[in-house]
């Protein structure tokens, strides 16, 4: 390695050996947990409970098959870029960039949307809201990340634990009020295929897919912590699969028990379904507590997705896809600029106040990235069968093929729900593509993913020897 490359990478190192599989599983749950408190239930308004249940099962299968595919790739290619790194290995620089751009759209817009929802929660609890509330949350939680990854992940675990407690307590309280007839209290319309089970027909199932995704959205970000894992080959697969299994449990709990106790019609229109379900069943004291802890769920997802976007920006910058200054790390091995700069953009986006639009756009970015990551798994199995795989995806390319097909179906679901979000996100892809083809592809640090990973390994080895 040249002295210039050695010096370049020495300034761009993350802190190795920080996270075991339990912290990584906690990170995966943190990414998603806010989705159990609100957002998913609007899918009931689009499709009725039966239609939404079908959409939720489809999206659960999509995420499970995707997670199993990512577990294999993250163990074989333990890099901070996650899906971007896998796609670059499988499809070259252009495929890597488009995957990274899709994930970046998801991870940049989701915190902006969540902080708007946090502002609304603060207003309901304390009576005030506004841009300074958004700014305060960005400042505090970006600041915690700047203190170091170990500290940040431990704070995330505590916040997520409070949110999980609220969900489990709600499920237990609602269990005795469950009545299956409450699931089907939405009147049947004249839509195509409408029935008691599908009161808004099959189109409703299609339009409900983005809301079903909210039960699992962003769990795919666990591999972004691969370079900071204690043993990436085992910790990342165990962490992401463990998180997914737990999220399947919480999703089943809220989707069945909340409308089953308080009625599908009421829950389809509720801004705070867990709280409203508890109030409707005479659990007012617990409802107040869950309302407070619901803020913890929003904060957990906000906090963890900030971590996710920083590691993605770090990896894209280190490779030369984004300005290289964004990947400089501090003495604590924290990518400070990759935390701060996207945070500024996210705060500016939050000033629009259109949280629903930004979430829908984030879902477009997510579904595109899922399709590309699933395709990467298939291509790596075909083109690089000799790649060392500490974990192997059950079902192989059949599993990733299912994830690919379902992700493309989910992408069309966003168009069915909100064409405006679909086209706005296409504009972001065009802008990103223009930047790549016009500038960054000529300034990549390495020609191939293998070359980049070899440079990183050599730089790390040199640093260990020097120390």
C-alpha positions as CSV (number, residue, x, y, z in Angstrom):
1,X,0.0,0.0,0.0
2,X,1.3,3.5,-0.8
3,X,2.1,5.9,2.0
4,X,-0.7,8.2,0.8
5,X,-3.3,5.4,0.9
6,X,-2.0,4.3,4.3
7,X,-2.4,7.8,5.7
8,X,-5.8,8.3,4.1
9,X,-7.2,5.1,5.7
10,X,-5.5,5.7,9.0
11,X,-7.7,8.8,9.5
12,X,-10.8,6.8,8.6
13,X,-11.0,3.9,11.1
14,X,-14.0,2.9,13.3
15,X,-13.6,1.4,16.8
16,X,-13.4,-2.3,16.4
17,X,-14.7,-4.9,18.9
18,X,-17.3,-2.6,20.5
19,X,-20.6,-4.5,19.9
20,X,-21.5,-8.1,20.6
21,X,-24.6,-9.7,19.1
22,X,-26.9,-8.6,21.9
23,X,-26.1,-4.9,21.3
24,X,-26.5,-5.5,17.6
25,X,-29.9,-7.1,18.1
26,X,-30.8,-4.2,20.3
27,X,-29.7,-1.8,17.5
28,X,-32.0,-3.7,15.1
29,X,-35.0,-3.4,17.5
30,X,-34.2,0.3,18.1
31,X,-34.3,1.0,14.4
32,X,-37.9,-0.3,14.1
33,X,-39.6,0.0,17.5
34,X,-41.3,3.3,16.9
35,X,-43.3,1.6,14.1
36,X,-45.1,-0.5,16.7
37,X,-46.5,2.6,18.3
38,X,-48.1,4.3,15.3
39,X,-48.2,4.4,11.5
40,X,-48.8,0.7,10.8
41,X,-52.5,1.1,11.8
42,X,-53.3,3.5,8.9
43,X,-53.0,0.4,6.8
44,X,-56.2,-0.8,8.4
45,X,-57.9,2.3,7.0
46,X,-56.6,1.4,3.6
47,X,-57.5,-2.3,3.5
48,X,-59.6,-3.2,6.6
49,X,-58.1,-5.6,9.2
50,X,-58.1,-8.6,6.9
51,X,-56.5,-6.8,4.0
52,X,-53.9,-5.3,6.3
53,X,-53.2,-8.7,7.9
54,X,-52.4,-10.1,4.4
55,X,-50.1,-7.1,3.6
56,X,-48.4,-7.5,7.0
57,X,-47.7,-11.2,6.4
58,X,-46.3,-10.5,2.9
59,X,-44.0,-7.8,4.3
60,X,-43.0,-10.0,7.2
61,X,-41.9,-12.7,4.7
62,X,-40.1,-10.1,2.7
63,X,-38.1,-8.8,5.7
64,X,-37.4,-12.3,7.0
65,X,-36.0,-13.5,3.7
66,X,-34.1,-10.3,3.2
67,X,-32.6,-10.5,6.8
68,X,-31.5,-14.1,6.2
69,X,-29.8,-13.0,2.9
70,X,-28.1,-10.1,4.6
71,X,-26.9,-12.3,7.5
72,X,-24.9,-14.3,5.0
73,X,-23.5,-11.3,3.1
74,X,-22.7,-9.4,6.3
75,X,-20.7,-12.3,7.7
76,X,-18.8,-12.7,4.4
77,X,-18.3,-9.0,3.8
78,X,-18.1,-7.3,7.2
79,X,-17.9,-3.6,6.1
80,X,-19.5,-0.5,7.5
81,X,-21.4,0.2,4.2
82,X,-23.8,-2.8,4.8
83,X,-26.0,-3.2,1.7
84,X,-23.8,-0.8,-0.4
85,X,-20.7,-2.9,0.3
86,X,-22.5,-6.1,-0.7
87,X,-23.9,-4.5,-3.9
88,X,-20.5,-3.2,-4.9
89,X,-18.9,-6.6,-4.5
90,X,-21.7,-8.2,-6.6
91,X,-22.5,-5.5,-9.2
92,X,-19.5,-3.1,-9.3
93,X,-19.2,0.6,-8.5
94,X,-22.4,1.7,-10.2
95,X,-24.5,-1.0,-8.5
96,X,-22.9,-0.2,-5.2
97,X,-23.6,3.5,-5.5
98,X,-27.3,3.1,-6.5
99,X,-27.8,0.7,-3.5
100,X,-26.0,3.1,-1.2
101,X,-28.1,6.0,-2.6
102,X,-31.3,4.1,-2.0
103,X,-30.4,3.4,1.6
104,X,-29.2,7.0,2.1
105,X,-32.6,8.3,1.0
106,X,-34.3,6.0,3.5
107,X,-32.0,6.8,6.3
108,X,-31.8,10.5,5.7
109,X,-35.5,11.1,5.4
110,X,-36.7,8.7,8.2
111,X,-35.1,10.7,11.1
112,X,-36.6,13.9,9.7
113,X,-40.0,12.4,9.7
114,X,-39.6,10.8,13.1
115,X,-38.5,14.1,14.7
116,X,-41.7,15.7,13.5
117,X,-43.6,12.9,15.2
118,X,-41.5,13.4,18.3
119,X,-42.5,17.1,18.2
120,X,-46.1,16.2,18.1
121,X,-45.6,13.8,21.1
122,X,-43.9,16.5,23.1
123,X,-46.7,18.9,22.3
124,X,-49.3,16.4,23.5
125,X,-47.4,15.8,26.7
126,X,-45.9,19.2,27.5
127,X,-47.9,21.6,25.3
128,X,-45.2,23.0,23.1
129,X,-43.6,22.2,19.8
130,X,-41.8,23.8,16.9
131,X,-38.4,23.9,15.0
132,X,-36.4,24.4,18.2
133,X,-37.8,21.1,19.5
134,X,-36.5,19.4,16.4
135,X,-33.2,21.1,16.7
136,X,-32.9,20.1,20.4
137,X,-33.4,16.4,19.7
138,X,-30.9,16.5,16.8
139,X,-28.3,18.3,19.0
140,X,-28.7,16.0,22.0
141,X,-28.7,12.7,20.1
142,X,-26.0,13.5,17.6
143,X,-24.0,14.7,20.6
144,X,-24.4,11.3,22.3
145,X,-23.1,9.6,19.2
146,X,-20.1,11.9,19.1
147,X,-19.2,10.6,22.5
148,X,-18.5,7.1,21.1
149,X,-20.2,4.1,19.6
150,X,-20.1,2.0,22.8
151,X,-21.8,4.7,24.8
152,X,-24.4,5.3,22.1
153,X,-25.4,1.7,21.7
154,X,-25.8,1.3,25.5
155,X,-28.1,4.4,25.6
156,X,-30.1,2.9,22.7
157,X,-30.6,-0.4,24.6
158,X,-32.0,1.4,27.6
159,X,-34.4,3.6,25.6
160,X,-35.5,0.6,23.5
161,X,-36.1,-1.4,26.7
162,X,-38.6,1.2,27.9
163,X,-40.4,1.1,24.6
164,X,-40.6,-2.7,24.6
165,X,-41.9,-2.7,28.1
166,X,-44.8,-0.4,27.0
167,X,-45.7,-2.7,24.1
168,X,-45.7,-5.9,26.2
169,X,-47.6,-4.2,29.0
170,X,-50.2,-3.0,26.4
171,X,-50.5,-6.5,25.0
172,X,-51.1,-8.1,28.4
173,X,-53.7,-5.4,29.3
174,X,-55.6,-5.8,26.0
175,X,-55.6,-9.6,26.0
176,X,-58.6,-10.0,28.3
177,X,-60.6,-7.5,26.1
178,X,-59.9,-9.3,22.8
179,X,-62.9,-10.1,20.6
180,X,-62.4,-11.4,17.1
181,X,-65.5,-9.6,15.9
182,X,-63.8,-6.2,16.6
183,X,-61.4,-7.1,13.8
184,X,-64.1,-6.9,11.1
185,X,-66.2,-3.9,12.1
186,X,-65.4,-1.9,8.9
187,X,-68.3,-1.7,6.5
188,X,-67.8,-3.6,3.2
189,X,-67.4,-1.2,0.2
190,X,-68.1,-1.8,-3.5
191,X,-64.4,-2.1,-4.3
192,X,-63.3,-5.0,-6.5
193,X,-63.0,-8.2,-4.5
194,X,-64.6,-6.6,-1.4
195,X,-65.9,-8.9,1.4
196,X,-66.2,-9.0,5.1
197,X,-62.5,-10.1,5.2
198,X,-61.4,-7.5,2.7
199,X,-63.9,-4.6,3.1
200,X,-61.9,-2.3,0.7
201,X,-61.0,-5.0,-1.8
202,X,-57.6,-6.1,-3.2
203,X,-56.5,-2.6,-4.1
204,X,-56.6,-1.8,-0.4
205,X,-54.1,-4.7,0.3
206,X,-51.8,-3.2,-2.3
207,X,-52.1,0.3,-0.8
208,X,-51.5,-1.0,2.7
209,X,-48.1,-2.5,1.9
210,X,-46.1,0.6,2.9
211,X,-47.8,0.7,6.3
212,X,-47.1,-3.0,6.8
213,X,-43.4,-2.2,6.2
214,X,-43.5,0.2,9.1
215,X,-43.5,-2.8,11.4
216,X,-40.0,-3.7,10.2
217,X,-38.6,-0.8,8.3
218,X,-34.8,-0.2,8.9
219,X,-34.0,-3.6,10.6
220,X,-31.7,-4.1,7.5
221,X,-29.4,-1.5,9.0
222,X,-27.7,-3.9,11.5
223,X,-24.9,-4.8,9.1
224,X,-23.9,-1.1,9.1
225,X,-22.3,-1.8,12.4
226,X,-20.2,-4.7,11.1
227,X,-16.8,-3.0,11.4
228,X,-17.5,-2.3,15.0
229,X,-18.7,-5.8,15.9
230,X,-16.6,-8.0,18.2
231,X,-16.8,-11.0,15.8
232,X,-18.6,-9.9,12.6
233,X,-18.8,-13.4,11.2
234,X,-21.1,-14.6,14.0
235,X,-22.3,-11.4,15.8
236,X,-23.9,-9.7,12.8
237,X,-26.0,-12.7,11.6
238,X,-27.1,-13.5,15.2
239,X,-27.9,-9.8,15.9
240,X,-30.0,-9.2,12.8
241,X,-31.8,-12.5,12.9
242,X,-32.4,-12.1,16.7
243,X,-33.8,-8.6,16.1
244,X,-36.1,-9.8,13.3
245,X,-37.5,-12.7,15.4
246,X,-38.3,-10.3,18.2
247,X,-39.9,-7.8,15.9
248,X,-42.1,-10.5,14.4
249,X,-43.4,-11.1,18.0
250,X,-44.1,-7.4,18.7
251,X,-45.8,-7.0,15.3
252,X,-48.1,-10.0,15.9
253,X,-49.0,-8.5,19.3
254,X,-50.0,-5.1,18.1
255,X,-51.6,-6.0,14.9
256,X,-53.9,-8.6,16.5
257,X,-54.5,-7.4,20.1
258,X,-54.8,-3.6,19.5
259,X,-57.7,-3.7,16.9
260,X,-59.0,-6.9,18.4
261,X,-59.7,-5.1,21.7
262,X,-60.7,-1.6,20.5
263,X,-62.0,-2.2,17.0
264,X,-60.4,-2.0,13.6
265,X,-62.3,1.1,12.5
266,X,-61.2,3.1,15.5
267,X,-57.6,2.0,15.2
268,X,-57.5,2.7,11.5
269,X,-58.1,6.4,12.3
270,X,-56.0,6.7,15.4
271,X,-52.8,8.7,15.7
272,X,-51.8,6.8,18.9
273,X,-53.4,3.4,18.5
274,X,-51.9,1.8,21.7
275,X,-53.0,4.7,23.8
276,X,-56.5,4.9,22.3
277,X,-57.0,1.1,22.6
278,X,-56.1,1.3,26.3
279,X,-58.4,4.2,26.9
280,X,-61.2,2.5,25.0
281,X,-60.9,-0.6,27.3
282,X,-60.7,1.3,30.6
283,X,-57.0,1.2,31.1
284,X,-56.5,5.0,31.5
285,X,-53.5,4.9,33.9
286,X,-51.6,2.5,31.7
287,X,-52.6,4.6,28.7
288,X,-50.9,7.6,30.2
289,X,-47.7,5.6,30.9
290,X,-47.7,4.2,27.4
291,X,-48.2,7.7,25.9
292,X,-45.0,8.8,27.7
293,X,-43.1,5.6,26.8
294,X,-44.3,5.9,23.2
295,X,-42.0,9.0,23.1
296,X,-39.2,6.6,24.1
297,X,-40.0,4.4,21.1
298,X,-39.8,7.4,18.7
299,X,-36.5,8.5,20.3
300,X,-35.1,5.0,20.0
301,X,-35.7,4.8,16.3
302,X,-34.6,8.4,15.8
303,X,-31.4,7.8,17.7
304,X,-30.5,4.5,16.0
305,X,-31.2,5.7,12.5
306,X,-28.8,8.6,13.1
307,X,-26.2,5.9,13.9
308,X,-27.2,4.1,10.7
309,X,-26.9,7.1,8.3
310,X,-23.5,8.1,9.8
311,X,-22.0,4.7,9.1
312,X,-23.4,4.6,5.6
313,X,-22.2,8.2,4.8
314,X,-18.8,7.2,6.3
315,X,-18.5,4.2,4.1
316,X,-19.6,5.9,0.9
317,X,-17.3,8.8,1.7
318,X,-14.3,6.6,2.5
319,X,-14.8,4.9,-0.9
320,X,-14.9,8.2,-2.7
321,X,-18.6,8.1,-3.7
322,X,-19.3,11.2,-1.4
323,X,-16.9,14.0,-0.5
324,X,-14.0,12.3,1.3
325,X,-13.9,14.7,4.2
326,X,-17.1,13.2,5.5
327,X,-15.3,10.0,6.5
328,X,-12.7,11.6,8.8
329,X,-12.9,10.1,12.2
330,X,-12.1,11.6,15.6
331,X,-9.7,10.3,18.3
332,X,-12.7,8.3,19.6
333,X,-13.0,6.7,16.2
334,X,-16.3,8.5,15.5
335,X,-17.2,9.8,12.0
336,X,-18.1,13.2,13.3
337,X,-18.8,14.9,10.0
338,X,-20.9,11.9,8.8
339,X,-23.0,12.5,11.9
340,X,-23.3,16.3,11.7
341,X,-23.8,17.1,8.0
342,X,-26.7,14.7,7.3
343,X,-28.2,15.8,10.6
344,X,-28.3,19.4,9.4
345,X,-30.0,18.3,6.2
346,X,-32.4,16.2,8.2
347,X,-33.3,19.2,10.4
348,X,-33.9,21.4,7.4
349,X,-36.2,18.7,5.9
350,X,-38.1,18.5,9.2
351,X,-39.0,22.1,8.9
352,X,-41.4,21.1,6.1
353,X,-43.6,19.5,8.7
354,X,-44.6,16.8,6.2
355,X,-43.7,13.7,8.1
356,X,-46.0,11.4,6.2
357,X,-44.6,12.4,2.8
358,X,-41.0,11.9,4.0
359,X,-41.8,8.5,5.4
360,X,-43.4,7.4,2.1
361,X,-40.3,8.7,0.3
362,X,-38.1,6.7,2.7
363,X,-40.1,3.6,1.9
364,X,-39.4,4.1,-1.8
365,X,-35.7,4.3,-1.1
366,X,-35.9,1.2,1.2
367,X,-37.7,-1.0,-1.3
368,X,-35.3,-0.1,-4.1
369,X,-32.4,-1.0,-1.8
370,X,-34.0,-4.3,-0.8
371,X,-34.4,-5.4,-4.4
372,X,-30.7,-4.5,-5.1
373,X,-29.5,-6.2,-1.9
374,X,-31.5,-9.4,-2.7
375,X,-30.1,-9.3,-6.2
376,X,-26.6,-8.9,-4.8
377,X,-27.1,-12.1,-2.7
378,X,-28.1,-14.0,-5.8
379,X,-25.2,-12.7,-7.9
380,X,-22.6,-13.4,-5.2
381,X,-23.9,-17.0,-4.9
382,X,-23.5,-17.4,-8.7
383,X,-20.4,-15.4,-9.4
384,X,-18.4,-16.0,-6.2
385,X,-19.2,-19.5,-4.9
386,X,-15.8,-19.6,-3.3
387,X,-16.4,-16.6,-1.1
388,X,-15.9,-17.6,2.6
389,X,-19.4,-17.6,4.2
390,X,-19.4,-18.1,8.0
391,X,-23.2,-18.1,7.8
392,X,-25.2,-19.6,4.9
393,X,-28.8,-18.4,4.1
394,X,-31.3,-21.2,4.5
395,X,-32.8,-21.9,1.1
396,X,-30.0,-20.0,-0.7
397,X,-31.0,-18.0,-3.8
398,X,-34.7,-19.1,-3.4
399,X,-34.8,-17.2,-0.2
400,X,-33.3,-14.0,-1.7
401,X,-35.4,-14.5,-4.8
402,X,-38.6,-14.2,-2.6
403,X,-37.2,-11.1,-1.0
404,X,-36.5,-9.6,-4.5
405,X,-40.0,-10.2,-5.8
406,X,-41.8,-9.0,-2.7
407,X,-39.6,-5.8,-2.5
408,X,-40.6,-4.9,-6.1
409,X,-44.3,-5.5,-5.2
410,X,-43.9,-3.3,-2.1
411,X,-42.3,-0.6,-4.3
412,X,-45.4,-0.4,-6.4
413,X,-47.5,-0.2,-3.2
414,X,-46.0,3.2,-2.5
415,X,-47.3,4.4,-5.9
416,X,-50.7,3.0,-5.1
417,X,-50.8,5.0,-1.8
418,X,-49.0,8.2,-2.7
419,X,-47.8,8.8,-6.3
420,X,-46.3,12.2,-5.2
421,X,-43.8,10.5,-2.9
422,X,-42.9,8.0,-5.6
423,X,-42.1,10.7,-8.1
424,X,-40.3,13.0,-5.6
425,X,-38.0,10.1,-4.7
426,X,-37.3,9.4,-8.4
427,X,-36.1,13.0,-8.6
428,X,-33.6,12.3,-5.8
429,X,-32.3,9.3,-7.6
430,X,-31.8,11.3,-10.8
431,X,-29.9,14.0,-8.8
432,X,-27.8,11.4,-7.1
433,X,-27.1,9.6,-10.4
434,X,-26.0,12.8,-12.1
435,X,-23.5,13.5,-9.3
436,X,-22.1,9.9,-9.6
437,X,-21.8,9.8,-13.3
438,X,-20.6,13.4,-13.6
439,X,-18.1,13.4,-10.8
440,X,-17.7,10.7,-8.1
441,X,-17.1,7.6,-10.3
442,X,-13.9,9.3,-11.5
443,X,-12.7,9.8,-7.9
444,X,-13.2,6.4,-6.2
445,X,-10.5,5.3,-3.8
446,X,-10.3,1.8,-5.2
447,X,-11.4,0.3,-8.5
448,X,-13.2,-2.7,-7.0
449,X,-14.7,-3.7,-3.7
450,X,-12.0,-6.4,-3.2
451,X,-9.3,-3.8,-3.6
452,X,-11.0,-1.4,-1.1
453,X,-11.4,-4.2,1.5
454,X,-7.8,-5.3,1.0
455,X,-6.6,-1.8,1.6
456,X,-8.7,-1.5,4.7
457,X,-7.4,-4.8,6.1
458,X,-3.8,-3.8,5.4
459,X,-4.2,-0.3,7.0
460,X,-5.7,-1.9,10.1
461,X,-2.9,-4.4,10.3
462,X,-0.3,-1.6,10.0
463,X,-2.0,0.4,12.7
464,X,-2.0,-2.6,15.1
465,X,1.8,-3.1,14.4
466,X,2.5,0.6,14.9
467,X,0.7,0.7,18.2
